[in-house]
Amino acid sequence: MAAAKELQNFDFIILGGGIAGVSCTEYLSNLNNDKTICLISSTYLVKAVCNIRKIALTLEQYEVTEKPLDSVANECGNVTVVRATVVGFEPTVHKVVTSDNKEFQYKKLCICTGARPNLIAEENEHVLGLRDLQSVEYFQNRLSTARRVVIVGNGGIALELVYELTGCEVVWVIKDDAIGNAYFDKGAAQFFLPALELDGKLHEEANLKNEIASTQSSQDLNAGESSYAAALGSNWKEGLKLSQQTSDIKHKKVVVEYNSELKTIFTRQEYKTLHGDLSDDWNIQLELKNGKTYGCDFVLSATGVVPNTEPFAEHAKVASDGGLMVDKCMRTNISDVYAAGDVCKASWEYSEYWMQMRLWTQANQMGAYAAKCMTSDMDNSENFMDFCFEMFSHVTSFFGYKVILLGKYNGQGLGSDYEVLLRCTKGQEYVKVVLHHGKIHGALLIGDTDLEETLENLILNQMDVSSFGEHLLDPNIDIEDYFD
């Protein structure tokens, strides 16, 4: 006879030790000191935000850190932590089953299981993905003897790595005709190119205003809507040596393969069988769709993420992007089951200036908001949508510059009927403002512009600024004082 499973009961159960899960747990604890809460995580280390600094009404800057799972219980007196993997889900009896043969019963459940790297080759030991600090450290160890690394992808992780890596050759394969299209337009991409030191292959930088005006097209409108960065946090590189450690060479050599994708990965033996003796002793050989072939020590796959919906997807509604569909109160279609962070897909009618991107900022916001929604539903009290969903905002850094994204910063969803104002000072700042019918709908700020609070207010207030024309970004006019 099989041994009976151990059953534990809790008011709230949160699944997942990522940013959303920890944020949800901590907020639930603050809101419900008389309720029992359980955080189930498959890892000993969990992610949390710290050093929060308010920049503007919707814009916050903070760090993401990893801390022991037990510390959550130590900091929150009514929280029990369990290290286990959920392998079973029985929504009709409000129960989850873990890999150590234990059962946990809940009144309210929040799924915060995040997402995993969408690796281009799951089983190949020479194809790496980055999702947490453990995977970053493994990447660092592999990098210590690498001569050439191939990075595939054009999102945030790829951008940061290409900038940071020194001492070995980097081949960057992107399917687009400009770098970073998940975050910015071709004009901003050109602003960043000198930081790559592309051995004389830099694009011509003259007349960026004309460049942005002529290249802004319908293909840019959906940038950022379907590309999701892995939620490592804004400071994941700190303390790590992202260089070829056995060499004193600090050079940077980057080759960018535009408009191409990976076609085939050959092992050393496979390539030797097909093409004869190898001139270089690479671990793998890559054939690109543009016909070029590169040997390398390993590939870093930075091609987005896949929501971790198992074993919940068979019961819940799943969106086309693989996320669990949630309503404006973070509820799934399953009674008393919520979801937050990278695992979910926001399926409510968005504010005019908000959109979902799988970023650590939104994971933190969704986790906290889910806690409020669960508490309101438990108490049968009224709940109001958090103001953070009124406008999309994100602060990060690329290529050593502060980058702030506000609203529909690439004109997402505005069709072709919008204008772009641009201010660019080479090596210092890049300011882009998106106007629709005379009102600001979005902005991209690179560098220390000090415009974020003013532009955020103008987006939220929808003041007509058409009378200012290009003078809106005149550096000799202090628009912050003018619109105060």
C-alpha positions as CSV (number, residue, x, y, z in Angstrom):
1,M,0.0,0.0,0.0
2,A,1.3,3.4,-1.0
3,A,2.2,5.8,1.9
4,A,-0.4,8.5,2.5
5,K,0.7,12.0,1.4
6,E,1.3,14.6,4.1
7,L,-1.4,17.3,3.9
8,Q,-0.9,20.9,5.0
9,N,-3.5,23.7,4.8
10,F,-2.9,27.4,4.2
11,D,-5.0,30.5,3.5
12,F,-2.6,31.6,0.7
13,I,-0.1,29.6,-1.3
14,I,2.4,31.2,-3.7
15,L,4.3,29.1,-6.2
16,G,7.6,30.3,-7.4
17,G,10.6,32.1,-5.8
18,G,11.1,34.7,-8.5
19,I,10.5,38.4,-8.3
20,A,6.7,38.1,-8.7
21,G,6.4,35.3,-6.1
22,V,8.5,37.0,-3.5
23,S,6.8,40.3,-4.0
24,C,3.4,38.6,-3.8
25,T,4.4,36.8,-0.6
26,E,5.8,39.9,1.2
27,Y,2.7,42.0,0.3
28,L,0.4,39.2,1.4
29,S,2.2,39.0,4.7
30,N,1.9,42.8,5.3
31,L,-1.8,42.8,4.4
32,N,-2.8,39.6,6.2
33,N,-0.9,39.2,9.5
34,D,-3.6,36.9,10.8
35,K,-3.5,34.5,7.8
36,T,-1.3,31.6,7.0
37,I,0.9,31.9,3.9
38,C,3.1,29.4,2.2
39,L,5.8,30.1,-0.4
40,I,6.8,27.0,-2.4
41,S,10.0,27.4,-4.4
42,S,12.1,24.9,-6.3
43,T,15.3,26.7,-5.5
44,Y,17.2,27.5,-2.3
45,L,17.7,31.1,-3.5
46,V,14.9,33.5,-4.3
47,K,14.8,36.9,-6.0
48,A,13.7,40.1,-4.3
49,V,13.9,43.8,-5.0
50,C,15.8,46.2,-2.9
51,N,17.1,49.8,-2.8
52,I,13.9,51.1,-4.4
53,R,14.2,54.7,-5.6
54,K,11.1,56.6,-6.8
55,I,12.0,58.5,-10.0
56,A,8.6,59.6,-11.1
57,L,4.9,58.8,-10.5
58,T,5.0,55.4,-12.3
59,L,8.8,55.0,-12.7
60,E,10.9,53.2,-10.0
61,Q,14.5,52.2,-10.1
62,Y,15.7,49.3,-7.9
63,E,18.1,46.4,-7.7
64,V,17.2,42.8,-7.9
65,T,19.1,40.5,-5.4
66,E,19.1,36.8,-4.6
67,K,18.6,35.7,-1.0
68,P,18.1,32.4,0.8
69,L,14.6,31.0,0.7
70,D,14.5,30.8,4.6
71,S,15.1,34.5,4.8
72,V,11.5,35.1,3.6
73,A,10.1,33.2,6.5
74,N,12.5,35.0,8.9
75,E,11.4,38.4,7.6
76,C,7.6,37.5,7.4
77,G,6.4,35.9,10.6
78,N,3.3,34.3,9.1
79,V,5.1,32.8,6.1
80,T,6.1,29.1,5.8
81,V,8.7,28.3,3.1
82,V,8.9,25.0,1.3
83,R,11.7,24.0,-1.1
84,A,10.0,21.6,-3.6
85,T,8.7,21.4,-7.1
86,V,5.0,21.3,-7.8
87,V,4.2,18.2,-9.9
88,G,0.4,17.9,-9.4
89,F,-2.5,20.4,-9.4
90,E,-6.0,19.5,-8.4
91,P,-8.1,22.7,-8.6
92,T,-11.4,21.1,-7.8
93,V,-10.2,20.3,-4.3
94,H,-7.9,23.4,-4.0
95,K,-4.7,21.3,-3.8
96,V,-1.2,21.1,-5.2
97,V,1.2,18.2,-4.9
98,T,5.0,18.5,-4.6
99,S,7.8,16.2,-5.7
100,D,8.5,15.1,-2.1
101,N,5.0,13.5,-1.9
102,K,3.4,16.3,0.1
103,E,0.0,17.9,-0.5
104,F,-0.8,21.5,0.2
105,Q,-4.4,22.8,0.3
106,Y,-5.1,26.5,-0.3
107,K,-8.0,29.0,-0.1
108,K,-6.2,31.2,-2.6
109,L,-3.4,30.2,-4.9
110,C,-1.0,32.5,-6.9
111,I,1.1,30.9,-9.7
112,C,4.4,32.9,-10.1
113,T,6.5,30.2,-11.7
114,G,8.1,32.6,-14.2
115,A,9.5,31.6,-17.5
116,R,12.6,29.8,-18.8
117,P,15.0,30.6,-21.7
118,N,13.7,29.7,-25.1
119,L,16.8,27.8,-26.0
120,I,17.5,27.3,-29.7
121,A,18.8,23.8,-28.9
122,E,17.7,22.3,-25.6
123,E,19.9,19.3,-25.4
124,N,23.2,20.7,-26.7
125,E,25.8,21.2,-23.9
126,H,27.4,24.1,-25.9
127,V,24.1,26.1,-26.1
128,L,23.7,28.2,-22.9
129,G,20.8,30.3,-21.6
130,L,20.7,32.9,-18.9
131,R,17.9,33.1,-16.4
132,D,19.3,33.3,-12.9
133,L,22.7,34.0,-11.2
134,Q,23.6,30.4,-11.2
135,S,23.3,30.2,-15.0
136,V,25.3,33.5,-15.2
137,E,28.1,32.0,-13.1
138,Y,28.2,28.9,-15.3
139,F,28.4,31.1,-18.3
140,Q,31.3,33.0,-16.7
141,N,33.2,29.7,-16.1
142,R,32.7,28.7,-19.8
143,L,33.8,32.2,-20.8
144,S,37.2,31.9,-19.0
145,T,38.7,29.9,-21.8
146,A,36.6,30.9,-24.7
147,R,38.1,32.3,-27.9
148,R,34.9,33.0,-29.8
149,V,31.3,33.2,-28.5
150,V,28.2,33.4,-30.6
151,I,25.2,35.3,-29.2
152,V,21.8,34.7,-30.8
153,G,19.0,37.1,-30.1
154,N,18.3,40.9,-30.0
155,G,16.7,41.5,-26.6
156,G,18.0,43.0,-23.3
157,I,20.3,40.1,-22.3
158,A,22.0,40.1,-25.7
159,L,22.5,43.8,-25.7
160,E,24.1,43.8,-22.3
161,L,26.4,40.9,-23.0
162,V,27.7,42.2,-26.3
163,Y,28.6,45.4,-24.6
164,E,30.2,43.7,-21.5
165,L,32.2,40.9,-23.1
166,T,35.9,41.6,-23.7
167,G,38.9,39.5,-24.5
168,C,37.3,37.1,-27.0
169,E,35.6,37.5,-30.3
170,V,31.8,37.9,-30.3
171,V,29.6,37.0,-33.2
172,W,26.1,38.5,-32.7
173,V,23.4,37.0,-34.8
174,I,20.1,39.0,-35.1
175,K,17.1,38.5,-37.3
176,D,16.5,42.2,-37.6
177,D,18.3,45.0,-39.5
178,A,19.1,47.0,-36.4
179,I,20.3,46.1,-32.9
180,G,17.9,46.2,-29.9
181,N,14.6,46.5,-31.8
182,A,12.7,45.1,-28.8
183,Y,13.5,48.3,-27.0
184,F,14.4,51.1,-29.5
185,D,14.3,52.2,-33.1
186,K,17.1,52.4,-35.7
187,G,18.1,55.9,-34.7
188,A,18.8,54.8,-31.1
189,A,20.5,51.7,-32.4
190,Q,22.8,53.8,-34.4
191,F,23.5,56.0,-31.3
192,F,24.7,52.9,-29.5
193,L,26.9,51.4,-32.2
194,P,30.2,53.2,-31.3
195,A,30.2,51.4,-28.0
196,L,30.6,48.1,-29.8
197,E,33.8,49.2,-31.5
198,L,33.0,47.2,-34.6
199,D,36.5,47.4,-36.2
200,G,35.7,50.2,-38.6
201,K,32.3,48.7,-39.6
202,L,30.3,51.3,-37.8
203,H,27.3,52.7,-39.6
204,E,27.5,56.3,-40.8
205,E,26.0,58.5,-38.0
206,A,25.3,61.7,-39.9
207,N,21.9,63.2,-39.8
208,L,20.2,61.0,-37.3
209,K,17.0,63.1,-37.4
210,N,16.5,62.2,-41.1
211,E,17.4,58.6,-40.4
212,I,14.7,58.2,-37.8
213,A,12.1,60.0,-39.8
214,S,12.7,57.9,-42.9
215,T,13.1,54.5,-41.2
216,Q,10.2,54.8,-38.7
217,S,7.6,52.5,-40.3
218,S,4.9,50.0,-39.5
219,Q,7.5,47.3,-38.9
220,D,8.6,49.2,-35.8
221,L,5.1,49.6,-34.3
222,N,5.1,46.2,-32.6
223,A,8.6,46.3,-31.3
224,G,8.5,45.3,-27.7
225,E,5.1,43.7,-27.8
226,S,6.3,40.2,-28.6
227,S,9.9,40.2,-27.4
228,Y,10.5,39.4,-23.8
229,A,13.7,39.7,-21.9
230,A,14.8,37.2,-19.2
231,A,14.1,38.7,-15.7
232,L,17.5,38.6,-14.3
233,G,17.2,42.1,-12.9
234,S,18.9,45.4,-13.7
235,N,22.2,44.7,-11.9
236,W,22.8,41.0,-12.7
237,K,26.3,41.7,-14.1
238,E,27.7,43.3,-11.0
239,G,30.5,41.3,-9.3
240,L,30.9,39.0,-12.3
241,K,33.9,39.0,-14.6
242,L,32.5,38.9,-18.1
243,S,35.8,38.6,-19.9
244,Q,38.3,36.0,-21.0
245,Q,40.0,35.5,-17.7
246,T,43.2,33.7,-19.0
247,S,44.1,36.6,-21.2
248,D,45.5,40.0,-20.5
249,I,43.9,41.3,-23.7
250,K,41.0,43.7,-23.1
251,H,40.1,44.2,-26.7
252,K,36.6,44.1,-28.0
253,K,35.9,42.5,-31.4
254,V,32.2,42.2,-32.4
255,V,30.9,41.0,-35.7
256,V,27.1,41.6,-36.2
257,E,25.3,39.3,-38.6
258,Y,22.1,41.3,-39.4
259,N,19.0,39.8,-41.0
260,S,20.0,36.2,-40.2
261,E,19.2,33.3,-38.0
262,L,20.8,30.1,-36.9
263,K,20.1,27.3,-39.4
264,T,22.1,24.3,-38.2
265,I,24.4,23.4,-35.3
266,F,27.1,20.8,-36.1
267,T,29.2,18.9,-33.6
268,R,32.9,18.8,-34.3
269,Q,32.6,15.3,-35.7
270,E,29.5,16.0,-37.8
271,Y,31.2,19.0,-39.4
272,K,34.4,17.0,-40.0
273,T,32.5,14.2,-41.7
274,L,30.7,16.7,-44.0
275,H,33.6,19.0,-44.8
276,G,36.8,17.2,-44.0
277,D,39.5,18.3,-41.5
278,L,38.8,21.3,-39.4
279,S,41.2,24.2,-39.5
280,D,40.3,25.2,-35.9
281,D,39.4,23.1,-33.0
282,W,36.0,24.6,-32.2
283,N,33.4,22.8,-30.0
284,I,30.6,23.4,-32.5
285,Q,30.2,24.8,-36.0
286,L,27.2,27.0,-36.8
287,E,25.6,27.5,-40.2
288,L,23.5,30.7,-40.6
289,K,20.6,31.2,-42.9
290,N,22.7,33.9,-44.8
291,G,25.1,31.1,-45.8
292,K,27.9,32.0,-43.4
293,T,29.5,29.5,-41.1
294,Y,31.2,30.1,-37.7
295,G,33.0,27.9,-35.4
296,C,32.8,28.8,-31.7
297,D,33.4,27.5,-28.2
298,F,29.7,27.9,-27.2
299,V,26.4,29.7,-28.1
300,L,24.5,32.0,-25.8
301,S,20.8,31.7,-26.7
302,A,19.1,35.0,-25.8
303,T,16.0,34.4,-27.9
304,G,13.2,35.2,-25.3
305,V,11.5,33.0,-22.7
306,V,8.7,30.5,-22.4
307,P,6.2,30.7,-19.5
308,N,6.5,27.9,-17.0
309,T,2.8,26.8,-17.0
310,E,3.2,23.1,-16.2
311,P,1.2,21.5,-14.6
312,F,-1.5,24.2,-14.7
313,A,-2.0,24.7,-18.4
314,E,-4.3,21.7,-18.8
315,H,-6.8,23.4,-16.4
316,A,-6.3,27.1,-17.3
317,K,-6.8,29.2,-20.3
318,V,-3.5,29.8,-22.1
319,A,-2.8,32.8,-24.4
320,S,-1.1,32.5,-27.8
321,D,2.2,33.5,-26.2
322,G,2.0,30.6,-23.8
323,G,1.1,32.6,-20.7
324,L,-1.8,31.9,-18.3
325,M,-4.5,34.4,-19.1
326,V,-5.5,36.7,-16.2
327,D,-8.2,39.3,-15.8
328,K,-7.8,42.8,-14.4
329,C,-7.7,41.3,-10.9
330,M,-4.9,38.8,-11.8
331,R,-7.4,35.9,-11.7
332,T,-7.1,33.0,-14.0
333,N,-10.3,31.2,-15.2
334,I,-9.9,28.7,-12.4
335,S,-11.7,29.6,-9.2
336,D,-9.4,31.0,-6.5
337,V,-6.3,30.7,-8.7
338,Y,-4.3,33.8,-9.7
339,A,-1.1,34.3,-11.7
340,A,1.5,37.0,-11.8
341,G,4.8,37.8,-13.5
342,D,6.3,36.1,-16.6
343,V,4.0,33.1,-16.3
344,C,0.9,35.1,-17.0
345,K,-0.6,37.1,-19.9
346,A,-2.5,40.2,-19.0
347,S,-5.8,39.7,-20.8
348,W,-7.8,42.8,-19.7
349,E,-8.4,45.9,-21.8
350,Y,-5.1,47.9,-21.4
351,S,-4.8,51.6,-20.6
352,E,-4.0,53.6,-23.7
353,Y,-0.3,54.0,-22.5
354,W,0.4,50.6,-21.0
355,M,1.5,47.2,-22.5
356,Q,2.8,44.0,-21.1
357,M,6.5,43.1,-21.4
358,R,8.1,40.3,-19.5
359,L,10.5,42.5,-17.5
360,W,11.5,42.4,-13.8
361,T,9.7,45.7,-13.1
362,Q,6.3,44.3,-14.2
363,A,7.0,41.0,-12.3
364,N,7.4,43.0,-9.1
365,Q,4.3,45.2,-9.8
366,M,2.2,42.2,-10.8
367,G,3.2,40.2,-7.7
368,A,2.3,43.1,-5.3
369,Y,-1.0,43.8,-7.1
370,A,-1.9,40.1,-7.1
371,A,-1.5,40.1,-3.3
372,K,-3.9,43.0,-3.1
373,C,-6.4,41.3,-5.3
374,M,-6.3,38.0,-3.4
375,T,-6.7,39.9,-0.1
376,S,-9.7,41.8,-1.4
377,D,-11.4,38.7,-2.7
378,M,-10.7,36.9,0.5
379,D,-12.3,39.7,2.5
380,N,-15.1,40.4,-0.1
381,S,-13.9,44.0,-0.3
382,E,-13.6,46.3,-3.3
383,N,-10.3,46.4,-5.1
384,F,-9.0,49.1,-7.5
385,M,-6.4,48.5,-10.3
386,D,-3.0,49.7,-9.3
387,F,-1.8,53.0,-10.9
388,C,1.3,51.3,-12.2
389,F,-0.9,49.8,-15.0
390,E,-1.9,53.2,-16.2
391,M,1.3,53.8,-18.1
392,F,4.2,51.5,-19.2
393,S,7.4,52.7,-17.6
394,H,10.8,51.0,-17.3
395,V,14.3,52.1,-16.4
396,T,17.4,50.1,-17.2
397,S,20.9,50.6,-18.7
398,F,22.4,49.6,-22.1
399,F,26.0,50.2,-23.3
400,G,26.7,52.2,-20.1
401,Y,23.8,54.6,-20.6
402,K,20.7,55.0,-18.5
403,V,17.6,54.1,-20.6
404,I,14.1,55.0,-19.8
405,L,11.0,53.8,-21.7
406,L,7.7,55.6,-21.2
407,G,4.3,54.8,-22.7
408,K,4.2,53.8,-26.4
409,Y,7.8,54.7,-26.8
410,N,8.0,53.1,-30.3
411,G,4.5,54.2,-31.4
412,Q,3.1,50.8,-30.6
413,G,-0.5,50.5,-31.8
414,L,-0.6,54.0,-33.2
415,G,-0.5,53.0,-36.8
416,S,1.4,55.4,-39.1
417,D,-0.4,58.5,-37.9
418,Y,2.1,59.8,-35.4
419,E,5.1,62.2,-35.3
420,V,8.5,61.7,-33.8
421,L,10.5,64.5,-32.2
422,L,14.2,63.8,-31.7
423,R,17.1,65.3,-29.9
424,C,20.5,63.6,-30.2
425,T,23.9,64.6,-28.9
426,K,26.5,62.0,-30.0
427,G,27.9,60.1,-27.0
428,Q,25.7,62.0,-24.5
429,E,22.0,61.6,-25.0
430,Y,19.2,60.5,-27.3
431,V,15.7,61.8,-26.7
432,K,12.7,60.6,-28.7
433,V,9.2,61.8,-28.1
434,V,6.2,60.2,-29.9
435,L,3.3,62.5,-30.6
436,H,-0.2,61.6,-31.7
437,H,-2.7,64.3,-32.6
438,G,-0.6,66.9,-30.8
439,K,-0.3,64.9,-27.6
440,I,2.6,62.9,-26.2
441,H,2.0,59.1,-26.1
442,G,5.5,57.8,-25.4
443,A,9.2,58.6,-25.0
444,L,12.6,57.0,-25.2
445,L,15.3,58.6,-23.1
446,I,19.0,57.6,-23.3
447,G,21.5,59.2,-21.1
448,D,21.0,61.7,-18.2
449,T,18.3,63.8,-19.8
450,D,16.4,64.7,-16.6
451,L,13.2,64.7,-18.7
452,E,11.5,61.6,-17.4
453,E,9.2,63.3,-14.8
454,T,8.1,66.0,-17.2
455,L,7.4,63.7,-20.1
456,E,5.6,61.2,-17.8
457,N,3.3,64.0,-16.6
458,L,2.6,65.1,-20.2
459,I,1.7,61.6,-21.2
460,L,-0.6,61.1,-18.3
461,N,-2.2,64.6,-18.5
462,Q,-2.5,64.5,-22.3
463,M,-1.8,68.2,-22.7
464,D,-1.8,69.4,-26.3
465,V,1.8,70.4,-27.1
466,S,1.4,70.8,-30.8
467,S,2.0,74.6,-30.6
468,F,5.5,74.1,-29.4
469,G,6.6,72.0,-32.4
470,E,10.3,71.1,-32.5
471,H,10.9,73.6,-29.7
472,L,9.5,71.1,-27.3
473,L,13.0,69.5,-27.1
474,D,15.0,72.6,-27.6
475,P,17.9,72.2,-25.0
476,N,17.8,75.9,-24.4
477,I,14.3,75.7,-23.1
478,D,13.7,74.2,-19.7
479,I,10.4,72.4,-20.4
480,E,10.3,71.1,-16.8
481,D,9.9,74.6,-15.4
482,Y,7.5,75.5,-18.2
483,F,5.1,72.7,-17.5
484,D,5.4,72.7,-13.7
